[in-house]
Amino acid sequence: MSLPADVISTFAARFNEAPAFLVRAPGRVNLIGEHTDYNAGFVLPLAIDRALWIALRPRSDRQVRVHSLDFAETAEFELDALEKRDAGWVEYLKGVAWALQETGYALRGWEGMLSGDVPSGAGLSSSAALELATARAFTSVSALPWDPVEMALLAQRAENEWVGVNCGIMDQLISAAGQAGHALLIDCRSLALTPVPLPPETVVVVLDTATRRGLVASAYNERRSQCEQAAEFCGVPALRDLSLAEFETRASTLDALTRRRARHVITENARTLRAAEALRRGDAGELGRLMNASHVSLREDFEVSSDALNALVGAACAAPGCYGARMTGAGFGGCAVALVAAAQAQIFTVNVADAYQAATGIEPRVYLCQPAAGAQVFLATLGG
């Protein structure tokens, strides 16, 4: 049984009727443009065909009651008495409700069943998928308009101010506005979205190291602060406003560590714009070379890779059919991403898994991904 069908059937078994709505929001993988979003720069993600699903029906009151199949637990809260509690999956739902109500939206309560197949903690943005699915649920039962950019911004606010993670806009925006068959070049300052198709006869492969991030929150905030210091030192609003030549002229007296952090962001923005041009030309080879260079910069200048990520990227680059590979996500564990010739995708996955396991003793998880649409709502009675 498919995941959406399973969510629908378990809802029907619990509530003795079919759900009124079925909503989904996808995870994402970022092809290139890492740690650039909070520097007002450019990113090139795609929504993947792994998602968070909620089957639901409206309530007559202002209570929200949700059962998570993945965590085997039920959570409930009152829209008129939202309170932050211990960290957990329900805080993302409460945060979205809070952000919507703070903006002036009148919300209706609902009850539902949720499940997903976006791996948690792997750098594929399971949290943004949960936030956007929740936003879709609230707009559906409350008959509210759906604006992908506005809802992404509200979901980001929920994660920043309610959950307490100081993330950029990329994850929420690609989950809200992804386009099937395309990556999206996102300008994180203007929020302009430019769809670009993947090269023909290629597939995106997500490679999960099966290691999870350690002190990622503190390291993330530290690097964000270093980038802000570099921009202030150079007298610009954000690092996206500097070319590499301008930066090297202005930052010669900046300390070496902060200079390396800034150099990654500036060169990564340039690589991301070149990658979008390569996609428009269908140039898989050039995109692959840019992905490889991105990984080196993340490893050497930004220092957010890990031994496991380096081993997995090395195994990918050595495998037949690989155009390029890099770590993806915040770093320190989680996933890498590779662009692979479709005809060689199966042998690629076998070779990479074998080489990585031989090098680390860890069995990786490998996902062949297709670019998917952003958050959607269906009448569940139509079967999705």
Buried (B, 14 or more C-beta within 10 A) or exposed (E): EEBBBBBBBBBBEBBEEBBBBBBBBBBBBBBBBBBBBBBBBBBBBBBBBBBBBBBBBBBEEBBBBBBBBEBEEEBEBEBEEBEEEEEEBBBBBBBBBBBBBEEEBEBBBBBBBBBBBBBBBBBBBBBBBBBBBBBBBBBBBBEBEBEBBBBBBBBBBBBBBBBEBBBBBBBBBBBBBBBEEBBBBBBBBEBEBBBBEBBEEBBBBBBBBBBBBEEBEEBBEEBBEBBBBBBEBBEBEBBBBBEEEEBEEBBEEBEEEBBBBBBBBBBBBBBBBBBBBBBEEBBBEBBBBBBBBBBEBBBEBBBBBBEBBBBBBBBBBEBEBBBBBBBBBBBBBBBBBBBBBBEBBEEBBEBBBBBBBEBBEBEBEBBBBEBBBBBBBBEBEEEB
